[in-house]
Amino acid sequence: MTGRAARALAFVFVVLALPGCAGYRLGDVSGRDLQGVRSVYVPTVHNTSLTPELEMTVTNDIIRRFNNDGTLTVQQNPSADSELDVTVTNVFETAVRSSSSDVLVTAEYQLSIQATATYVNRKLGRKIFENTTVTGSTYFFTQADIQEGIRQALPQASADLANNTVKLVTEGW
């Protein structure tokens, strides 16, 4: 291959590769609202719903999701750069599909956990969002006992709630 052909091939490669990197940027990827924020404090989630014992499940799922995301480190002391307060407000199930043998019997439900979240950037000294509604949900099939189905579906709905809450903080949508 001649030198001219090699240069032309390299130029074509660069021209084709550059648009693929158009969405990437160097430096802080968290946006203007999270300038200088490196850590988050997640106090125990409050629960005002009628479903008992959700506090630690949701709190642990949120911390686990932050750790998996890696954008912010979780500190369990109030001296962190930011704070995320979450309150579970409602847990409800919605009928999705009826049984194929009897239309009056529900075969599948959607379980949803609804919460409000407030996120404070302590570096800037202001709230980024306040009382924003976040929902996590999952589907489950009824077994002999609907309460057992709900009990088994709660961890999946909690994990989805944690995922949506962390995305709200880190992606700013």
Residue pairs with C-beta under 8 A, 6 or more apart in sequence:
1 9
28 34
28 35
29 71
30 37
30 71
30 72
30 170
30 172
31 172
33 121
33 124
33 128
33 172
34 72
34 82
34 121
34 128
34 170
34 172
35 123
35 124
36 81
36 123
36 124
37 72
37 81
37 82
37 121
37 123
38 72
38 73
38 81
39 72
39 73
39 74
39 75
39 80
39 81
39 82
40 66
40 72
40 73
40 74
40 75
40 80
40 81
40 82
40 83
40 84
40 169
41 74
41 75
41 76
41 77
41 78
41 79
41 80
41 82
41 83
41 84
42 59
42 62
42 63
42 66
42 74
42 76
42 83
42 84
42 86
43 59
43 83
43 85
44 55
44 56
44 59
45 54
45 55
45 56
45 58
45 59
45 62
45 86
45 87
45 88
45 115
46 55
46 85
46 86
46 87
46 88
47 54
47 55
47 58
47 87
47 88
48 87
48 88
48 89
49 88
49 89
49 90
49 91
49 113
50 91
51 88
51 91
51 154
54 88
54 91
54 113
54 154
54 158
55 88
57 154
57 155
57 158
58 86
58 88
58 113
58 115
58 158
58 161
58 162
59 86
61 155
61 158
61 159
61 161
61 162
62 84
62 86
62 162
62 165
62 166
63 74
64 162
65 159
65 162
65 163
65 165
65 166
66 72
66 73
66 74
66 166
67 74
69 166
69 170
71 170
72 82
72 169
72 170
80 122
81 121
81 122
81 123
82 119
82 120
82 121
82 122
82 123
83 119
83 120
83 122
84 117
84 118
84 119
84 120
84 165
84 169
85 117
85 118
85 119
85 120
86 115
86 116
86 117
86 118
86 134
86 165
87 115
87 116
87 117
88 113
88 114
88 115
89 114
89 115
89 116
90 112
90 113
90 114
91 111
91 112
91 113
91 114
91 154
91 157
92 111
92 112
92 114
93 109
93 110
93 111
93 112
93 146
93 150
94 109
94 110
94 112
95 106
95 108
95 109
96 106
96 108
96 109
96 110
96 139
97 106
97 107
97 108
98 104
98 105
98 106
98 107
99 105
99 106
99 107
100 107
105 142
106 142
107 141
107 142
108 139
108 140
108 141
108 142
109 139
109 140
109 141
109 142
109 146
109 149
109 150
109 153
110 137
110 138
110 139
111 137
111 138
111 139
111 140
111 150
111 153
111 154
111 156
111 157
112 135
112 136
112 137
112 157
113 135
113 136
113 137
113 154
113 157
113 158
113 160
113 161
114 133
114 134
114 135
115 133
115 134
115 135
115 136
115 161
115 165
116 131
116 132
116 133
116 134
117 129
117 131
117 132
117 134
117 165
117 168
118 127
118 129
118 130
118 131
118 132
119 127
119 128
119 129
119 168
119 169
120 126
120 127
120 128
121 127
121 128
128 169
128 172
129 168
132 168
134 161
134 164
134 165
134 168
135 161
135 164
136 157
136 158
136 159
136 160
136 161
136 162
136 163
136 164
137 157
137 160
138 153
138 156
138 157
138 160
139 153
140 149
140 150
140 152
140 153
141 149
142 149
143 149
167 173
